[in-house]
């Protein structure tokens, strides 16, 4: 059965409209009942030619989905347990202390109620991470110290400042937690910690483990922590009132292997590689990750209490929750976006997958219109 021609035409027209209105370039993949439509529009940026199916994009927080799958593969192999404390492999995080007030001085702390577990990291209830109020004036002391330490885990991706994994986890371990483990959802940092945990549990680098356990078996040859051929990597753009401008620091940061392979936001990928992840999830893990673990990953893993202080504001959990490394929606779909311009959605009830890759940074936690509009078209109809 061929992909619906009318639907394909509407998707092309929508993409062209958004390119005309300021999205420098994009590649999309829409699958309906495994019939796949791929289309690119616009350019790589700065006159470097058109975006194509083989264009690589910095997928930023969409990386979290890959990191969660890699963690669950270790659980499947018996090398990690979901409720195991992580301090056996990450002694830097042993005996954590918690700020008495999350916006208070760094030396005003108390002992944490319990250790951090693997499950805490997957659900972002590990006690340290992003929340919108930490950036309101005046910024919280812990956010300022995290920035000084070059951890790049309470803001947008910045691989150029992050130290190697052992030093990164040591610096993080020197900071107090914002909340007791298991108490509240705090975004991002859990996935970055998982990258270090995976490397130690697998006795190899995080990147090596990904290639051995996931990327290789799924033939994801164009996914990694840098672009081996920078000519294939779309330029990163930052929106401004006068139009998008190239973020040259990010262009340079992904042109060579980073010191820290960031499990929260570090990967580049193509649309076809991400579709391999989507089909793995749709197939309930096949022979790479157990069906039960994939079901858990794509199901609500948060209690009502953990959602009360949602990291993105009071409305974030109205129609969704969090599984392992991705959002799960009330309508049965799941996925996660990347703030540098990507979105990934699997919709089992409609038998639809929608992947949209751009390199125009998000301006807020809300998914930009180009992604929402293409999703709406892809998900309509019978």
N, C-alpha and C positions, 0 to 999 in steps of 0.2 A: 504494500500500500504506500503510495507516494505522499509526501507532505502536501497538505492543502495549499493550492496555488493562491487562493484569495488571501488566506492567512499570511502566506509568505510575502505577498505584495504589501499588505498592511504593515508588516514588520519592517520591510525595507523603507517604506514611506515614513514611518515613525523615526527610524534611525536617521534618515536624511534630514528630517525636520530638526532633530536635536543637534546634529552636526552644524546645520545652518545657523542654529541659535547659540552656538558656543562650545559644544563638546568637540574637542579637537579630533578625536577618532575613537572608534569602538569596534569590538568584535562581539557578536552574540551567538549563542547556540540555544535553540529551542528544540526540545524533543517531545513528541506526543505519541504515546504508545510505541516508543523506540524509533519512530520515524524522525530523522534528524534534519534540521535546517540550520545552516551556518551562514552568517552574512557579516561582512565588514564594511565600514563606512568611514570617511575621513582619512586622516593621515597619521603617520608615526610621530609627527611633530617637527617643526622647524625645517620644512621642505625636504624631509627624508623619504618621501614616497608614501604610498597608501598603506593603511592598516590592512593586514591580511589574516587569514586563518592561522598562519604560523607566527603571528606577532606575539611576543611575550609581554606580560603585564605584571607589575608589582601587585600581588593580590592582598597585601597587608593582612587585615584580620581574618580574611577567608582562610589564611594559614591555620587558624585554630582548629578547623575541621580535620585537616591532615594530621595535626599534632594529637588530637584526641584519638583518631584511629590508630596511630602508632602506639599510643599508651595502652589502648585496649588490646592490641596485638601482644604486648608484653604481659598483660593480665591473662590472656588466652594461653600464653606459653608457660604460665606459672611462675614468671619471674617478678611479678608484682601482684598485690592484692588490692582491690578497690579500697578497702578499709585499713590497709597497712599504714602506719605512720611513715612519713618519708624521711625522718631523720636518720634512719639506718644507712641510707645512701646519700643523704644530704645533711651531714652533721652540722653544717653551717646554720641550719634552721632548727636545731635542737633547743629545747627550753625557751620557746619564744616569750617575749614580753609584749604587752599591749598598752597602747597609750590610754591614759585615764580619760582624756578627751581627744578625739581624733584630730581636732584643730589646735591641740595644746602643745606645750614644749616637749621636746624629744626626751628629756630626762624624767618626765612625769609619767611613770609606767607602773604596771603591776604584772604578775605572772599570768600567762594565758591559761585558760581553763583546761586545755588538753592539747596534744600535738596536732600538727597538720597532717592530713591523710591524702592519699592519691585521689579519692573521691572529692575532697575539698578543692583540689587543684582543678579537676575536670569541671566542677560546677561553679568555680570562682567564688567559693565560700571559704577560701584559705586565710582570710583576714587581712590581706593586703592587695590593693588594686585601686583602680580609678573610680571616682564618683564626682559628679559634676560640681558639687558644692566646694570641693577642695581648691578650685581655681578662682572662685569669687574673691575679690579684694577683701581683706588681705589674704594672699595664698597661704595655705597651711604650711607650718614649718617642715612637716614630713615631705611635702611635695617639693619644697625648695631644696632639701637635702638630697632627695632622690635625683633631682636634676644635677646637683653639684657632683654626685657620684657617677654620673654618666650611665645610668641604668636604662634610660629611655623606655620605661615601662609605665609611666603615668602621662603619656602624651603620644603624639604621632611617631611612626617609625623613624629611627635615626641610627642606622647601623654604624655610621662613622664614629660615634662616640663610645660605643659599648666595648668593654674589655672582654678578654677571653672568658669562657664559661666558669672556670674555677674562681677567677677573680670577681666575676659578676655575681655569683651566688654568695661569695664571702661578703661583698659589699651590701647585698640585699639583706643578708642575715644580721648585719649590724644595725639595721633599722627596726624600730618597733612595729608591731602590727597595728592596724587601725581598729580591728575588732577581733573577738575570740574566733578561732576556727569554727566553722559550721553555723555561724550566727547570721551573716548577711552577705548578699551578693556584691562583690567589688570586682570591677571589670579588668580583664587583660592579663595581669601579672601571673595568674595561675598557669596560663599556657606557656609563658616564657620559662617559668620554673620547670614545667614538664619537659622542655627540651633538654635541660641539664640532667634531670632525673632519668630520662630515656637513655642518654649517653652513658651514664654510670651503670644503669641496669643492663644495658646491652654490651658494655665493655668496648665501645667504639664511639666515634663522634655521632652527634645527632644526625647529621647529614648522611653518614654511612649507614646508620640504622634505617633511615627512611628509604634509601636506595635498595637496601637488602630486603626489607620486609614489605614495603608498599610500592614505591615508585618503580622498581624493577619488575616485579610481578604484574603490575598494571600497565607496563610499557609507557610510563610517564617520563619520557626522555627529556622533555623540555621544562621540567620542574626542578628547581634548586634554589639555593640561597644567593645566586648571582647569575647574571646573563653571560654565558660563555662567549656569545657573539653579541656585543652591545648594539650592533646595527639592527638586531631584531627586536630590541627593547623599546617600547613606546616611551616618548618623553613624558616626564611627570609635570603636570600643570596644577597651579594654584589659582583658584578664582580670585579676581579682584573686581572692584567697581567698574573698571574700564575694560574688563575682559581677562581671560586666563593668561597667566604668564608661566614660563618654564621655571621649575624648581630645580636649579642646576645641581645643588648639593645632593639631591636624591638621585639624579642621573649618574653622578660620579660614584655614589655609595653602592650601587648595585652592579658596577662594572668589574668587580674583582671579589674574591672570597672574603667574607666578613670575619672579624675576630670572634664574633658571637653569632651563632646560628639561632636566630630568635624564633621560638615556637609559637609566639603570639602574632608575629607580623612580618616574618622575614622572607617568605618565598616569592619567586617569580614563577609564572606558569602560562600555558596556553589554554584556550577554551576547550580543546579536545582533551587535554590532560585533566582538567577539572570535570569534564563529563565522565571520565573514567572513575573518579571518586563518586560522582552522582550515581552511576550504575552500580558501583559496589554497595552503596547504601541501599539503593532500590532492591538489590538482590540479597539484602540481609547479610552482607559480609562474605558471601560465597565461601571459599575455603581459606580466606585470609584472616577473617575475624568472625567469632562465633555469632550466630543469629541472636542469641539472648543479649549479648553485649551491644550489638548494633541496635536492637530494639530499645535497650536502656538509653543508649546515646541519643536516640531520636524521640525520647519521651520526656515528659516533665520530671525534673529531678529536684525541684526546689519546693520547700514547704511554704505555706503562706507567710510564716514569720520571716523567712529569709528574703522574701520579696518586698517587705515593708519599706525598706530604705533602698529602693532600686537605684543602681548607679547612674542611670540616665534620667532620673526624675520620676515623679509620682505616676505618670501615665505609661511608663515603659512596659509594665507587666499587665496592662489591661487586657490585651488580646494575645499574649504570648507568655512563655516562660523560657527556661533554659534547660537543656539536656546536658550532654557532655560535649563542650566545644562548639555548640551552635544553639540558635534559638529554635524553639518549637512553638508553632502557632495553633490557636484554637481550631482553625479549619483543617488541621491535619498535616499541613505543610511544615517544612523545616529547612534551615539553612542559615547562612550568615554572610554579611557584607564586609567589604574592606574599605576603609576610609580614604584610600588613595584612588578609589574609583571603581570598585568591583562589587558584583552581587552574585549570589549563588542560592538557588531555591529549588528544592525537590518537593513536588506536590503529588503525593501518592493518590489521594482521592480523585484527582483529575488526570492522573497518569501523565503528568507534565514535568519537565525539567526546564528551568530558565536560567541561563548563565549570561551575564552581561559584563563585559570587561571594557573599562575606559581607564584613562589616567588623569581624569579631572577630579581633584580631591573633593570630598564631601565638605559642605559648609556647616553642617549641623549633624546631630545623631540621626536625623530623619533621612531615609533613603531618597536620593535625588530623583527628580521627575523623569529623567531618561530611563532609569531602571524601573520605576513604578509604571510608566506608560507601556514599555515593552512587555513587562509582566502581565499587565491587564489584557493586552492583545493576545498574548500567548495562552492565557488561561481561560479565555472566553469560549463560548460554543459548547457543543455537546460534550 
